[in-house]
Amino acid sequence: MNYQKLDTALAVALNDVDNPQEPSLNVFIHTTPDADSTGTTAVLENLGVPDVSPGKDIFTATLSPNAISQLSEQPGVQAIKLSQNLHLVNQKIKGGIKFSKLN
């Protein structure tokens, strides 16, 4: 696995997965402009990444740790990032309103 292509959150999440074969991690896959010429597109399709098309450079998928490892070794993959759950800014919580600081 090429850990240089993984963000910190994904590297940590990989350690918490029980079954390395099970697709359980939602990720963003960032590819290089020449990904088609390096065979990366075919690898993405074989791993079940949806909506793989020429000219597209960011993909989303739910992948297993093994698939992430395989993708990280592809020369046409720039980075793989863990998708985070979004929260509403002024979401009501017990006893009041939860305020989030936006940067």
C-alpha positions as CSV (number, residue, x, y, z in Angstrom):
1,M,0.0,0.0,0.0
2,N,1.3,3.5,-0.9
3,Y,0.4,5.4,2.3
4,Q,1.6,8.7,0.7
5,K,-1.6,8.7,-1.5
6,L,-3.9,8.3,1.5
7,D,-5.1,11.1,3.8
8,T,-4.7,10.7,7.5
9,A,-8.4,9.9,8.2
10,L,-8.3,7.1,5.7
11,A,-5.1,5.6,7.0
12,V,-6.6,5.6,10.6
13,A,-9.9,4.1,9.3
14,L,-8.1,1.3,7.6
15,N,-6.8,0.1,11.0
16,D,-10.3,-0.1,12.3
17,V,-11.8,-2.4,9.6
18,D,-12.4,-6.0,10.7
19,N,-12.7,-7.6,7.2
20,P,-10.2,-6.3,4.6
21,Q,-12.3,-7.9,1.8
22,E,-15.6,-6.1,2.7
23,P,-16.4,-2.8,0.9
24,S,-16.9,-0.6,3.9
25,L,-15.1,2.7,3.4
26,N,-16.6,5.6,1.4
27,V,-13.8,7.4,-0.4
28,F,-12.9,10.0,-3.0
29,I,-10.4,8.9,-5.6
30,H,-8.4,11.7,-7.3
31,T,-6.8,10.7,-10.5
32,T,-4.2,12.3,-12.8
33,P,-5.2,13.8,-16.2
34,D,-3.4,10.9,-17.9
35,A,-5.1,8.2,-15.9
36,D,-6.6,6.7,-19.1
37,S,-3.2,6.1,-20.6
38,T,-1.9,4.4,-17.4
39,G,-4.7,1.8,-17.2
40,T,-6.2,3.3,-14.1
41,T,-9.6,3.6,-15.7
42,A,-9.7,-0.2,-16.2
43,V,-8.7,-0.8,-12.6
44,L,-11.4,1.6,-11.3
45,E,-14.0,-0.3,-13.4
46,N,-12.8,-3.7,-12.2
47,L,-13.1,-2.6,-8.6
48,G,-16.8,-1.5,-9.2
49,V,-16.3,2.3,-9.1
50,P,-19.4,3.8,-10.6
51,D,-19.5,6.3,-13.4
52,V,-16.0,5.8,-14.7
53,S,-15.7,7.9,-17.8
54,P,-12.9,9.6,-19.8
55,G,-12.1,13.1,-18.7
56,K,-13.4,12.7,-15.2
57,D,-10.8,12.9,-12.5
58,I,-12.6,12.5,-9.2
59,F,-14.6,9.5,-8.3
60,T,-16.6,8.3,-5.3
61,A,-16.9,4.7,-4.2
62,T,-17.4,2.3,-1.3
63,L,-14.3,0.1,-1.3
64,S,-12.6,-2.5,0.8
65,P,-9.2,-2.0,2.3
66,N,-7.7,-4.5,-0.2
67,A,-9.2,-2.4,-3.1
68,I,-7.8,0.8,-1.6
69,S,-4.4,-0.9,-1.3
70,Q,-4.6,-1.9,-5.0
71,L,-5.7,1.6,-6.1
72,S,-2.9,3.3,-4.1
73,E,-0.3,1.5,-6.2
74,Q,-1.7,2.8,-9.5
75,P,0.4,5.5,-11.1
76,G,-2.7,7.3,-12.3
77,V,-4.1,7.7,-8.8
78,Q,-3.0,10.9,-7.1
79,A,-4.8,10.6,-3.8
80,I,-7.5,8.7,-2.0
81,K,-9.5,10.5,0.8
82,L,-12.0,9.3,3.3
83,S,-15.5,10.7,2.8
84,Q,-16.6,12.3,6.0
85,N,-20.2,12.6,7.3
86,L,-21.6,16.1,7.0
87,H,-23.5,17.7,9.8
88,L,-25.9,20.6,9.6
89,V,-24.5,23.8,11.0
90,N,-27.3,24.8,13.4
91,Q,-28.4,21.2,14.1
92,K,-30.7,20.9,17.1
93,I,-29.4,18.7,19.9
94,K,-30.8,17.7,23.3
95,G,-31.0,20.8,25.5
96,G,-30.3,23.4,22.9
97,I,-28.7,24.2,19.6
98,K,-25.3,22.9,18.5
99,F,-23.3,25.6,16.9
100,S,-20.5,24.8,14.5
101,K,-17.6,27.1,13.7
102,L,-17.0,27.4,10.0
103,N,-13.4,28.1,8.8
